[in-house]
Amino acid sequence: MIEPTERRPAGPASVSRLGIGGGSLFSAAGDDGVAAMVDACWNAGLRYFDTAALYAGGTSEIRYGRALAGRPRGDFTLTTKAGRSVVEGEIRVDYSYDGIRRSIEGSLERLQLDTIDIAMLHDIEPKYHGDRFEALFAQAIDEGYRAIDDLRAAGAVRGIGAGVMDWRTCLRLAEAAPFDGFMLAGDYTLLHQDSLPLLDHCHRYGIAVLLASPFNTGVLATGAVPGARYMYAEAPPDVLARVSAMEEVCREHDVPLAAVALQFPYGHPAVGSVVIGIQSPQELADNMAHLRRPIPPAVWAALKHRGLIAEAAPVPNA
């Protein structure tokens, strides 16, 4: 079991073991809905909130700013991201010194904050940039990183990170410059453990890993049901078959797949927080309960024995 309100270090900040993402809910809910969800998370003892300039074209940051206004600044940690944003309805990519600096200054204004705990370079990966990737990677390190570092020297930022879905890119970033933390989305879950070299590197060098999308955008929470979602699309047959096999293990030990999936990433000592999107107070309560539910060691052993998770993957409470 994992205590979701426990705090762990993340660079210069600390994060609750369960973090709250400002993505999909912040696009769909109005100000009152977001404020109510932040209130529910706060009252539950959660103190780590994540967002990005990209999310809902900046509306996510605005709503977080309003919902967090008046709360003691030292009591919560806020991370945001720069480099990809929405301008006049179109995604704009800019990892230049001036672009990153403008983005973070805009985030501070929208969030109504004087300081961002960790500012992250966002979505530097081949998936989004294709043939431009290498040039943009170099620019992000040579210019974007320097812009955040200068803002840190000025007191507007406390730490430097990157939010990326591809672990190989994170490892390259870690080898190119000193980062405080990485937000790795969907790439260390029950379905994906190829990223162990990155997590081991981060643990070795004291870099915090903030793991987003532990359910791979749905299928590890819903199970292999018709229409189950996997990485923002319908889950393919091979994923459904693997998830069905995991569900069988969970049924044998009378534990929900969602609880096993949510707790799994915490087995690695590099993982400081797991960040999820919350759509309702009931969903918050369910996920808090999933984390606090004891998972028998036999579950992890069975998943490894059946080849459903990597033998080398550390498991919680081992």
For each residue, the residues with C-beta under 8 A, 3 or more apart:
1: 263 291 292 293 294 295 316 317
2: 6 17 18 263 266 291 292 316
3: 6 17 291 292
4: 16 17 18 44 45 46 287 288 291 292
5: 16 17 18 44 45 46 47
6: 2 3 16 17
7: 14 15 16 17 47
8: 14 15 17 208 272 273
9: 13 14 208 272
10: 13 14 15 77 117 118 159 180 181 208 210 272 273
11: 117 118 158 159 160 161 180 181 207 208
12: 117 118 158 159 180
13: 9 10 77 117 118 158 159
14: 7 8 9 10 77
15: 7 8 10 19 47 48 77 208 210 272 273
16: 4 5 6 7 19 45 46 47 48 77 273
17: 2 3 4 5 6 7 8 266 272 273 274 291
18: 2 4 5 46 48 273 274 275 276 287 288 291
19: 15 16 46 48 49 50 210 273 274 275 276
20: 37 38 41 46 48 49 50 275 276 277 278
21: 50 51 212 275 276 277 278
22: 25 26 49 50 51 52 55 60 61 63 64
23: 26 27 51 52 55 60 277
24: 27 28 277 279
25: 22 28 29 33 34 37 277 278 279
26: 22 23 29 34 51 55 56 59 60 63 64
27: 23 24 55 56 59 60
28: 24 25
29: 25 26 32 33 34 37 63
30: 33 34
31: 34 35 63 66 67
32: 29 35 36
33: 25 29 30 36 37
34: 25 26 29 30 31 37 38 63 64 66 67
35: 31 32 38 39 63 66 67
36: 32 33 39 40 281
37: 20 25 29 33 34 40 41 67 278 280 281 284
38: 20 34 35 41 42 49 64 67 68
39: 35 36 42 43 67
40: 36 37 43 44 278 281 284
41: 20 37 38 44 46 49 278 284
42: 38 39 45 46 47 71 76
43: 39 40
44: 4 5 40 41 284 285 288
45: 4 5 16 42
46: 4 5 16 18 19 20 41 42
47: 5 7 15 16 42 75 76 77
48: 15 16 18 19 20 76 77 79 273 275
49: 19 20 22 38 41 64 68 76 77 78 79
50: 19 20 21 22 78 79 80 183 210 212 275
51: 21 22 23 26 55 60 61 64 78 79 80 81 111
52: 22 23 55 60 61 80 81 82 84 120 122 163
53: 58 61 80 81 82 84 85 103 106 107 122
54: 57 81 84 85 86 91 122 123
55: 22 23 26 27 51 52 58 59 60 61
56: 26 27 59 60
57: 54 85 86 89
58: 53 55 61 62 85 86 106 110
59: 26 27 55 56 62 63
60: 22 23 26 27 51 52 55 56 63 64
61: 22 51 52 53 55 58 64 65 80 107 110 111
62: 58 59 65 66 110 111
63: 22 26 29 31 34 35 59 60 66 67
64: 22 26 34 38 49 51 60 61 67 68 78 111
65: 61 62 68 69 110 111 112 113
66: 31 34 35 62 63 69 112
67: 31 34 35 37 38 39 63 64
68: 38 49 64 65 71 76 78 111 112
69: 65 66 112
70:
71: 42 68 75 76
72: 75 76
73: 76 113 114 115
74:
75: 47 71 72
76: 42 47 48 49 68 71 72 73
77: 10 13 14 15 16 47 48 49 117 118
78: 49 50 51 64 68 111 113 116 117
79: 48 49 50 51 116 117 118 119 120 161 181 183 210
80: 50 51 52 53 61 104 107 111 116 119 120
81: 51 52 53 54 84 119 120 121 122 123 163 183
82: 52 53 85 99 100 103 104 107 119 120 121 122 144 148
83: 93 94 95 99 100 103 121 122 123 124 140 144
84: 52 53 54 81 91 92 93 122 123 128
85: 53 54 57 58 82 91 92 94 103
86: 54 57 58 89 90 91 92
87: 90 92
88:
89: 57 86
90: 86 87
91: 54 84 85 86
92: 84 85 86 87
93: 83 84 128 129 136
94: 83 85 99 100 103
95: 83 99 100 121 124 136 139 140 143 144
96: 99 100 139 143 144
97: 100 101 143 144 146 147
98: 101 102 147
99: 82 83 94 95 96 102 103 144 147
100: 82 83 94 95 96 97 103 104 121 143 144 147 148
101: 97 98 104 105 147 150 151
102: 98 99 105 106
103: 53 82 83 85 94 99 100 106 107
104: 80 82 100 101 107 108 116 119 147 148 151 156 157
105: 101 102 108 109 156
106: 53 58 102 103 109 110
107: 53 61 80 82 103 104 110 111 116 119
108: 104 105 111 113 114 115 116 156
109: 105 106 112
110: 58 61 62 65 106 107
111: 51 61 62 64 65 68 78 80 107 108 116
112: 65 66 68 69 109
113: 65 73 78 108 116
114: 73 108 155 156
115: 73 108 155 156 157 158
116: 78 79 80 104 107 108 111 113 119 156 157 158
117: 10 11 12 13 77 78 79 158 159
118: 10 11 12 13 77 79 157 158 159 160 161 180 181
119: 79 80 81 82 104 107 116 148 151 157 159 160 161
120: 52 79 80 81 82 160 161 162 163 181 183
121: 81 82 83 95 100 124 140 144 145 148 161 162 163 173
122: 52 53 54 81 82 83 84 162 163 164
123: 54 81 83 84 128 163 164 165
124: 83 95 121 129 133 136 137 140 162 164 169 173
125: 128 129 133 164 165 166 169
126: 129 130 133 166 169
127: 165 166
128: 84 93 123 125
129: 93 124 125 126 132 133 136
130: 126 133
131:
132: 129 135 136
133: 124 125 126 129 130 136 137
134: 137 138
135: 132 138 139
136: 93 95 124 129 132 133 139 140
137: 124 133 134 140 141 169 172
138: 134 135 141 142
139: 95 96 135 136 142 143 144
140: 83 95 121 124 136 137 143 144 145
141: 137 138 144 145 173 176 177
142: 138 139 145 146
143: 95 96 97 100 139 140 146 147
144: 82 83 95 96 97 99 100 121 139 140 141 147 148
145: 121 140 141 142 148 149 160 177
146: 97 142 143 149 150
147: 97 98 99 100 101 104 143 144 150 151
148: 82 100 104 119 121 144 145 151 152 157 160
149: 145 146 152 153 160
150: 101 146 147 153 154
151: 101 104 119 147 148 154 156 157
152: 148 149 155 156 157 158 159 160
153: 149 150
154: 150 151
155: 114 115 152
156: 104 105 108 114 115 116 151 152
157: 104 115 116 118 119 148 151 152 160
158: 11 12 13 115 116 117 118 152
159: 10 11 12 13 117 118 119 152 180 181
160: 11 118 119 120 145 148 149 152 157 177 178 179 180
161: 11 79 118 119 120 121 179 180 181 182 183 210
162: 120 121 122 124 170 173 179 182 183
163: 52 81 120 121 122 123 182 183 185 212
164: 122 123 124 125 167 169 170 173 182 183 184 185
165: 123 125 127 184 185 186 187
166: 125 126 127 169 170 187
167: 164 170 171 184 187 188 194 195 197 198
168: 171 172 198
169: 124 125 126 137 164 166 172 173
170: 162 164 166 167 173 174 182 184 195 198
171: 167 168 174 175 197 198 201
172: 137 168 169 175 176
173: 121 124 141 162 164 169 170 176 177 179 182
174: 170 171 177 179 182 198 201 202 205 207
175: 171 172
176: 141 172 173
177: 141 145 160 173 174
178: 160
179: 160 161 162 173 174 182 207
180: 10 11 12 118 159 160 161 207 208
181: 10 11 79 118 120 159 161 207 208 209 210 272
182: 161 162 163 164 170 173 174 179 198 202 207 208 209 210
183: 50 79 81 120 161 162 163 164 210 211 212 275
184: 164 165 167 170 187 188 195 198 209 210 211 212
185: 163 164 165 212 213
186: 165 189 192 212 213 216 217 231
187: 165 166 167 184 192 194 195
188: 167 184 192 193 195 196 199 209 211 265 268 271
189: 186 192 213 214 215 216 220 261 264 265
190: 220 246 260 261 264 303 308 309
191: 216 219 220 239 242 243
192: 186 187 188 189 195 216
193: 188 196 309 310 312 313
194: 167 187
195: 167 170 184 187 188 192 198 199
196: 188 193 199 200 268 310 312 313
197: 167 171 200 201
198: 167 168 170 171 174 182 184 195 201 202 209
199: 188 195 196 202 203 209 268 270 271
200: 196 197 203 204 270
201: 171 174 197 198 204 205 207
202: 174 182 198 199 205 206 207 208 209 270
203: 199 200 206 207 268 269 270
204: 200 201
205: 174 201 202
206: 202 203
207: 11 174 179 180 181 182 201 202 203 270
208: 8 9 10 11 15 180 181 182 202 270 272 273
209: 181 182 184 188 198 199 202 268 270 271 272
210: 10 15 19 50 79 161 181 182 183 184 271 272 273 274 275
211: 183 184 188 214 265 271 273 274 275
212: 21 50 163 183 184 185 186 274 275 276
213: 185 186 189 216 217 275 276
214: 189 211 220 261 262 264 265 274 276
215: 189 218 219 220 221 258 261 262 276
216: 186 189 191 192 213 219 220 230 231
217: 186 213 229 230 231 232
218: 215 221 222 228 229 230 235
219: 191 215 216 222 223 224 228 229 230 235 239 240 243
220: 189 190 191 214 215 216 243 246 257 258 261
221: 215 218 257 258 261
222: 218 219 225 228 229
223: 219 228 243 244 247 257
224: 219 228 235 240 241 243 244 247
225: 222 228
226:
227: 234
228: 218 219 222 223 224 225 234 235 240 243
229: 217 218 219 222 232 233 234 235
230: 216 217 218 219 233 234 235 236 239
231: 186 216 217
232: 217 229
233: 229 230
234: 227 228 229 230
235: 218 219 224 228 229 230 239 240 243
236: 230 239 240
237: 240 241
238: 241 242
239: 191 219 230 235 236 242 243
240: 219 224 228 235 236 237 243 244
241: 224 237 238 244 245
242: 191 238 239 245 246 308
243: 191 219 220 223 224 228 235 239 240 246 247 257
244: 223 224 240 241 247 248
245: 241 242 248 249 306 308
246: 190 220 242 243 249 250 257 260 303 308
247: 223 224 243 244 250 251 257
248: 244 245 251 252
249: 245 246 252 253 299 302 303 306 308
250: 246 247 253 254 255 256 257 260 299
251: 247 248 254
252: 248 249 302
253: 249 250 296 298 299 302
254: 250 251
255: 250 259 260 293 295 296 299
256: 250 259 260 290 293
257: 220 221 223 243 246 247 250 260 261
258: 215 220 221 261 262 286 287 290
259: 255 256 262 263 289 290 291 293 295
260: 190 246 250 255 256 257 263 264 295 299 303
261: 189 190 214 215 220 221 257 258 264
262: 214 215 258 259 274 276 287 290 291
263: 1 2 259 260 266 267 290 291 293 295 316
264: 189 190 214 260 261 267 309 313 315 316
265: 188 189 211 214 268 271 274
266: 2 17 263 271 274 316
267: 263 264 271 300 313 314 315 316 318
268: 188 196 199 203 209 265 271 313 314
269: 203 314
270: 199 200 202 203 207 208 209
271: 188 199 209 210 211 265 266 267 268 274
272: 8 9 10 15 17 181 208 209 210
273: 8 10 15 16 17 18 19 48 208 210 211
274: 17 18 19 210 211 212 214 262 265 266 271
275: 18 19 20 21 48 50 183 210 211 212 213
276: 18 19 20 21 212 213 214 215 262 287
277: 20 21 23 24 25
278: 20 21 25 37 40 41 283 284 287
279: 24 25 283
280: 37 283 284
281: 36 37 40 284 285
282: 285 286
283: 278 279 280 286 287
284: 37 40 41 44 278 280 281 287 288
285: 44 281 282 288 289
286: 258 282 283 289 290
287: 4 18 258 262 276 278 283 284 290 291
288: 4 18 44 284 285 291 292
289: 259 285 286 292 293
290: 256 258 259 262 263 286 287 293
291: 1 2 3 4 17 18 259 262 263 287 288
292: 1 2 3 4 288 289
293: 1 255 256 259 263 289 290
294: 1
295: 1 255 259 260 263 299 300 316 317
296: 253 255 299
297: 300 301 315 317 318
298: 253 301 302
299: 249 250 253 255 260 295 296 302 303
300: 267 295 297 303 304 309 315 316 318
301: 297 298 304 305
302: 249 252 253 298 299 305 306
303: 190 246 249 260 299 300 306 308 309
304: 300 301 307 308 309 310 311 313
305: 301 302
306: 245 249 302 303
307: 304
308: 190 242 245 246 249 303 304
309: 190 193 264 300 303 304 313
310: 193 196 304 313
311: 304
312: 193 196
313: 193 196 264 267 268 304 309 310
314: 267 268 269 318
315: 264 267 297 300 318
316: 1 2 263 264 266 267 295 300
317: 1 295 297
318: 267 297 300 314 315
